[in-house]
Amino acid sequence: MSDQTIIEQCAPTLAGIKTGSLFSVKFPDEKTAVQEIRELNKKIRSKGLRAIPVGVQKKRTLIYLYRPEDLRRDFENPEVLAILKDRGYPCESVSGCIVQLVKRLAGEKDFPHEIGLFLGYPPCDVRGFINSPKDGVKFVGYWKVYGDPNRARQLFAKYKKCTQTFRKNHRLGVSLSQLAVTSI
């Protein structure tokens, strides 16, 4: 798996401005996938990041790259907890929620709508999508926005700028582990 792929798909998470990102990579076999994800974790763990495989389909592995501390903080929000509880998640631990998400990803044809909570999306937008994916959409960018479109536009612009900056710096020779920001 190339650092360039990770930067393209995960720059805002690497920069510490987004809780998590999902991306898929084609591996020749499961052993290679496990090996490369371990290597990635060696590069990013000291920065407060973690990468885990959350699904496999047709030799493509879906990888969740996230900041565990940010996810814990996000899951302290009562609105987030309410959505997760409504969807059958064991809210006693973040790791239990991740295990449940992996089960849902394996058992459902489509992505579970609550997946946005694991990526740092605003709970009002996740709730809006769960209630009606088509009705009430105010803006579409990295996700469908049902809440504050102005705030979303600013955030999306920040994500785009971050990705451009990481892409440029990586081309100039800055490594993935140097680009990743340490969590505070």
C-alpha positions as CSV (number, residue, x, y, z in Angstrom):
1,M,0.0,0.0,0.0
2,S,1.5,3.3,-1.0
3,D,2.0,6.3,1.2
4,Q,0.5,8.3,-1.6
5,T,-2.8,6.4,-1.4
6,I,-3.0,6.9,2.3
7,I,-2.3,10.7,1.9
8,E,-5.0,11.0,-0.8
9,Q,-7.6,9.3,1.3
10,C,-6.6,10.2,4.8
11,A,-4.8,13.6,4.9
12,P,-7.4,15.3,7.2
13,T,-7.1,12.4,9.7
14,L,-3.3,12.4,9.4
15,A,-3.4,16.2,10.1
16,G,-5.6,15.7,13.2
17,I,-8.6,17.7,11.8
18,K,-10.8,14.6,11.2
19,T,-11.4,11.6,13.5
20,G,-11.1,8.9,10.9
21,S,-11.0,7.8,7.3
22,L,-11.8,4.7,5.3
23,F,-10.0,3.6,2.2
24,S,-9.6,0.3,0.3
25,V,-6.5,-1.4,-1.0
26,K,-6.1,-4.4,-3.2
27,F,-3.7,-7.0,-1.7
28,P,-2.7,-10.3,-3.3
29,D,-3.6,-12.2,-0.1
30,E,-4.6,-11.8,3.5
31,K,-1.0,-12.3,4.8
32,T,0.2,-9.4,2.7
33,A,-2.7,-7.2,3.9
34,V,-1.9,-8.0,7.6
35,Q,1.8,-7.4,7.0
36,E,1.3,-4.0,5.3
37,I,-1.2,-2.8,7.9
38,R,1.3,-3.7,10.6
39,E,4.0,-1.7,8.8
40,L,1.6,1.3,8.5
41,N,0.9,1.1,12.2
42,K,4.6,1.2,12.9
43,K,4.8,4.5,11.0
44,I,1.8,6.2,12.6
45,R,1.2,4.8,16.1
46,S,3.5,7.3,17.7
47,K,1.4,10.1,16.2
48,G,-1.8,8.8,18.0
49,L,-3.1,7.0,14.9
50,R,-4.2,3.5,14.3
51,A,-5.1,1.5,11.1
52,I,-7.3,-1.6,11.2
53,P,-8.8,-3.8,8.6
54,V,-12.6,-3.6,8.8
55,G,-13.7,-5.6,5.8
56,V,-12.6,-7.6,2.8
57,Q,-14.3,-8.0,-0.5
58,K,-12.8,-9.4,-3.8
59,K,-9.2,-9.1,-2.5
60,R,-9.8,-5.4,-1.5
61,T,-9.3,-4.7,2.1
62,L,-11.3,-1.8,3.7
63,I,-9.0,0.0,6.2
64,Y,-10.1,2.3,8.9
65,L,-7.4,4.8,9.8
66,Y,-8.4,6.8,12.9
67,R,-7.4,8.6,16.0
68,P,-8.5,6.5,19.0
69,E,-8.5,9.5,21.4
70,D,-10.6,11.6,19.1
71,L,-13.0,8.8,18.6
72,R,-13.3,8.4,22.4
73,R,-14.0,12.1,22.7
74,D,-16.6,12.0,19.9
75,F,-18.3,9.1,21.5
76,E,-18.8,11.1,24.7
77,N,-21.3,13.3,22.9
78,P,-24.8,12.3,24.1
79,E,-26.2,12.6,20.6
80,V,-23.6,10.2,19.2
81,L,-24.3,7.7,22.0
82,A,-28.1,8.0,21.3
83,I,-27.6,7.2,17.6
84,L,-25.3,4.3,18.4
85,K,-27.6,2.8,21.1
86,D,-30.6,3.2,18.7
87,R,-28.5,1.1,16.1
88,G,-27.7,-1.6,18.6
89,Y,-24.1,-0.7,19.5
90,P,-22.6,-1.6,22.9
91,C,-21.7,1.8,24.1
92,E,-19.7,0.7,27.1
93,S,-16.5,0.9,25.1
94,V,-15.2,2.4,21.9
95,S,-13.5,-0.9,20.9
96,G,-16.9,-2.7,21.4
97,C,-18.4,-0.2,19.0
98,I,-15.7,-0.8,16.4
99,V,-16.2,-4.6,16.7
100,Q,-19.9,-4.1,16.1
101,L,-19.2,-1.8,13.1
102,V,-16.9,-4.6,11.6
103,K,-19.8,-7.1,12.1
104,R,-22.2,-4.7,10.3
105,L,-19.8,-4.1,7.5
106,A,-19.5,-7.9,7.0
107,G,-23.2,-8.6,7.3
108,E,-24.8,-5.7,5.4
109,K,-24.9,-5.0,1.6
110,D,-24.5,-1.3,2.1
111,F,-22.4,0.7,4.5
112,P,-24.2,1.1,7.9
113,H,-25.5,4.7,7.9
114,E,-23.9,5.3,11.4
115,I,-20.4,4.8,9.9
116,G,-20.1,8.6,9.7
117,L,-19.9,8.8,13.5
118,F,-16.7,6.7,13.3
119,L,-15.3,9.2,10.7
120,G,-16.1,12.4,12.7
121,Y,-19.2,13.5,10.8
122,P,-21.6,15.7,12.8
123,P,-24.3,13.7,14.5
124,C,-27.1,15.8,13.1
125,D,-25.9,14.9,9.6
126,V,-25.6,11.2,10.4
127,R,-29.1,11.3,12.0
128,G,-30.5,13.1,8.9
129,F,-29.0,10.5,6.6
130,I,-30.4,7.7,8.7
131,N,-33.9,9.2,8.8
132,S,-34.0,10.0,5.1
133,P,-31.0,9.9,2.8
134,K,-32.7,12.1,0.2
135,D,-35.0,14.5,2.2
136,G,-33.6,17.6,3.9
137,V,-30.2,17.6,2.3
138,K,-28.8,21.2,2.4
139,F,-25.4,20.6,0.9
140,V,-23.3,17.7,-0.4
141,G,-19.5,17.5,-0.1
142,Y,-17.5,14.8,1.8
143,W,-20.9,13.7,3.1
144,K,-24.5,14.8,2.9
145,V,-25.2,17.8,5.1
146,Y,-28.5,18.1,6.9
147,G,-27.3,20.6,9.6
148,D,-25.2,23.7,9.1
149,P,-24.2,24.0,5.4
150,N,-21.9,27.0,6.0
151,R,-19.9,25.2,8.7
152,A,-19.7,22.1,6.4
153,R,-18.4,24.2,3.5
154,Q,-15.7,25.6,5.6
155,L,-14.7,22.2,6.9
156,F,-14.7,20.7,3.4
157,A,-12.5,23.5,2.2
158,K,-10.1,22.8,5.1
159,Y,-10.1,19.1,4.2
160,K,-9.3,19.9,0.5
161,K,-6.5,22.3,1.4
162,C,-5.0,19.8,3.8
163,T,-5.0,17.1,1.2
164,Q,-3.4,19.4,-1.4
165,T,-0.7,20.5,1.1
166,F,0.0,16.9,2.2
167,R,0.2,15.8,-1.5
168,K,2.6,18.6,-2.4
169,N,4.8,18.0,0.6
170,H,4.9,14.3,-0.1
171,R,6.0,15.0,-3.7
172,L,8.8,17.1,-2.2
173,G,10.1,14.2,-0.2
174,V,8.3,14.5,3.2
175,S,7.4,11.0,4.4
176,L,4.0,9.9,5.7
177,S,5.3,9.6,9.3
178,Q,6.7,13.1,9.0
179,L,3.4,14.5,7.6
180,A,1.2,12.9,10.3
181,V,0.6,15.2,13.2
182,T,0.9,14.0,16.8
183,S,-2.3,14.1,18.8
184,I,-2.4,16.4,21.8
